[in-house]
Amino acid sequence: MVSKISKIVTRRSKSVSPYANIDWEKASALFKKDKNITGGKGKLPSTKDILKILAGVGAIGMVFIFPGAAPALGALVLGQKQYTRWQTKQVISGLGKRKYVKIEYLDDGRVRVKITKRGFVRALTYEIESMHLNKPKIWDRRWRVVIFDIPKKYGRVRDLFRMRIRQLGLYQLQESVYVSPTPCFNEIEFLRELYGVSFTVQYLLVERLEDDQYLRDHFELS
């Protein structure tokens, strides 16, 4: 009986996974566009940064050298940041224990690190939860309108897509129509490619919306 219940729970958990139908190769390409990893030196590399970099590399993985006298042998560059090698090894070892990465020890003493699907899901979670729009100082007086028509059979994906565009601060005009004065094409492109709904989502740049004063008030536009 317990085994039967366990199987049912497992099937349900799989059915509600927001990443069930992701094209992993396409998702990897999305991370290559990431510009959020900025300069810095001396700090411990974060799980978030390493996973996002490895997600961009994809199945190829990255090769590291972790000699015993690491601190004396200079820094290791990840993205645009520099870290001592022993710090990077420490974090990567932790990621391996959590099964976010697969660590392969090569014959020549180097170490190849590849992100696992579990790690990829974690990287995606970091990415979408930190997404936000940078409001320009001066509004260009144009509206960004997002329209989508995701079939009911993809209801879980539709709800997630709607939740994420609300997270970005878009205003709901109708059930599946949202608007923002702030440029958001890259963010919408990321979401629609991630969830595999690019063919059902349209991004429109509109010069004028009728009776838009309430929108100007909502977004505090002059």
C-alpha positions in Angstrom: 0.0 0.0 0.0 2.8 2.4 1.0 4.6 1.6 -2.3 1.5 2.3 -4.3 0.9 5.7 -2.6 4.6 6.5 -3.2 4.2 5.9 -6.9 1.1 8.1 -7.1 2.9 11.0 -5.2 5.9 10.6 -7.5 3.7 10.8 -10.6 1.9 13.9 -9.3 5.2 15.7 -8.4 6.5 15.0 -11.9 3.3 16.3 -13.5 3.5 19.7 -11.8 7.2 20.3 -12.5 7.5 23.7 -14.1 10.5 22.5 -16.0 9.0 19.2 -17.3 9.1 20.2 -21.0 12.2 22.4 -21.1 14.5 22.3 -24.1 17.7 22.0 -22.0 20.0 22.9 -24.9 17.9 26.1 -25.5 17.8 26.9 -21.8 21.6 26.6 -21.7 21.9 29.2 -24.5 19.8 31.6 -22.4 22.4 31.5 -19.7 25.1 32.5 -22.2 23.4 35.9 -22.4 23.6 36.5 -18.7 25.1 39.8 -17.8 24.5 39.7 -14.0 27.9 38.3 -13.0 29.9 41.4 -12.4 33.5 42.1 -11.3 34.9 41.3 -7.8 37.8 39.7 -6.1 38.6 37.8 -2.9 35.0 36.7 -2.0 33.9 33.2 -1.8 32.2 32.3 -5.1 28.4 31.8 -4.6 26.5 28.7 -5.5 24.3 30.9 -7.7 27.2 32.3 -9.8 28.9 29.0 -10.3 25.7 27.2 -11.3 24.7 30.0 -13.7 28.2 29.8 -15.4 28.0 26.0 -15.6 24.5 26.2 -17.0 25.8 28.5 -19.8 28.5 25.9 -20.6 26.0 23.1 -20.6 27.0 19.5 -21.2 30.6 20.4 -22.1 31.5 21.3 -18.6 34.4 23.3 -17.3 37.9 22.1 -16.5 39.6 23.3 -13.3 43.1 22.8 -11.8 43.1 22.5 -8.0 46.8 22.0 -6.9 47.6 21.6 -3.2 49.3 25.0 -3.0 46.3 26.7 -4.6 46.4 30.1 -2.8 50.0 30.7 -3.9 49.2 29.9 -7.5 47.0 32.9 -8.4 43.3 33.4 -9.0 40.7 31.4 -11.0 38.5 33.5 -13.2 34.7 32.7 -13.3 32.7 35.0 -15.5 34.2 38.4 -14.7 35.1 37.5 -11.1 38.3 36.2 -9.7 38.6 33.8 -6.8 41.4 31.8 -5.2 41.4 28.2 -6.3 40.9 26.7 -2.9 37.8 28.8 -2.4 36.4 27.6 -5.8 37.2 24.0 -4.9 35.5 24.3 -1.6 32.2 25.5 -3.2 32.3 23.0 -6.1 32.9 20.1 -3.7 29.8 21.2 -1.8 27.8 21.3 -5.1 28.9 17.8 -5.8 27.6 16.5 -2.5 24.3 18.1 -3.2 24.3 16.5 -6.7 24.1 19.9 -8.5 27.3 19.1 -10.4 29.1 16.0 -11.6 32.8 16.0 -10.8 35.2 14.0 -13.0 38.9 13.6 -12.1 41.0 13.4 -15.3 44.2 11.5 -15.7 46.4 14.6 -16.0 45.3 15.9 -12.6 42.6 18.3 -13.8 39.0 18.2 -12.8 36.0 18.5 -15.1 32.8 19.8 -13.6 29.5 19.5 -15.4 26.1 20.7 -14.2 23.4 18.1 -13.6 19.8 18.5 -14.4 19.1 19.0 -10.7 21.7 21.8 -10.7 20.2 23.2 -13.9 16.8 23.4 -12.2 18.4 25.2 -9.3 20.2 27.7 -11.6 16.9 28.4 -13.4 15.2 29.0 -10.1 17.9 31.5 -9.1 17.6 33.2 -12.5 13.8 33.7 -12.6 13.4 34.6 -9.0 15.9 37.4 -9.3 14.5 38.8 -12.6 13.4 42.4 -12.4 13.0 45.4 -14.7 15.3 48.4 -14.5 13.1 51.4 -14.9 14.7 54.1 -17.1 15.0 57.7 -15.7 13.0 59.0 -18.6 10.0 57.2 -20.1 10.1 57.0 -23.9 6.3 57.3 -24.0 5.8 53.9 -25.4 4.0 50.9 -24.0 5.2 47.3 -24.0 2.2 44.9 -24.3 2.5 41.2 -23.8 -0.3 39.0 -25.2 -0.5 35.3 -24.7 -2.9 32.5 -25.5 -1.6 29.3 -23.8 -3.9 26.4 -24.2 -5.8 25.1 -21.2 -4.0 21.7 -21.3 -0.8 23.7 -20.4 -2.6 25.3 -17.5 0.4 24.9 -15.1 2.8 26.6 -17.5 0.2 29.3 -18.2 -0.1 30.1 -14.5 3.7 30.1 -14.0 4.2 32.4 -17.0 1.5 34.8 -15.7 3.0 34.7 -12.2 6.5 35.6 -13.6 5.3 38.6 -15.7 3.5 39.9 -12.7 6.7 39.5 -10.8 8.3 41.8 -13.4 5.6 44.4 -12.5 3.5 44.3 -15.7 -0.1 45.5 -15.3 -2.9 43.2 -16.2 -5.2 44.8 -18.8 -7.2 41.7 -19.5 -6.9 38.0 -18.5 -4.0 37.4 -20.9 -2.9 40.9 -21.7 -0.3 42.7 -19.7 1.4 46.1 -20.1 4.5 48.0 -18.9 6.2 51.3 -19.8 9.6 49.7 -19.2 11.5 47.7 -21.8 11.2 44.0 -21.0 11.7 42.1 -24.3 14.7 40.2 -23.0 12.9 39.1 -19.9 9.8 38.0 -21.8 12.0 36.2 -24.4 13.7 34.3 -21.6 10.4 33.3 -20.0 8.7 32.2 -23.2 11.7 30.2 -24.4 12.2 28.7 -21.0 8.6 27.5 -20.7 8.4 26.5 -24.4 5.5 29.0 -25.3 7.2 31.3 -27.7 4.6 30.5 -30.4 1.7 31.6 -28.2 3.2 34.8 -26.7 3.5 38.2 -28.5 5.5 41.2 -27.4 4.1 44.5 -28.9 5.7 48.0 -28.8 2.8 50.4 -28.8 3.0 54.2 -29.4 -0.4 55.0 -27.9 -3.0 53.3 -25.7 -6.5 54.8 -25.5 -7.4 56.4 -22.2 -4.1 55.4 -20.6 -4.1 58.0 -17.8 -4.9 55.3 -15.2 -1.9 53.4 -16.4 0.3 56.5 -16.1 -1.0 57.0 -12.6 -0.3 53.3 -11.7 3.3 53.5 -13.0 3.8 57.0 -11.6 4.6 58.5 -15.0 4.6 62.1 -15.8 
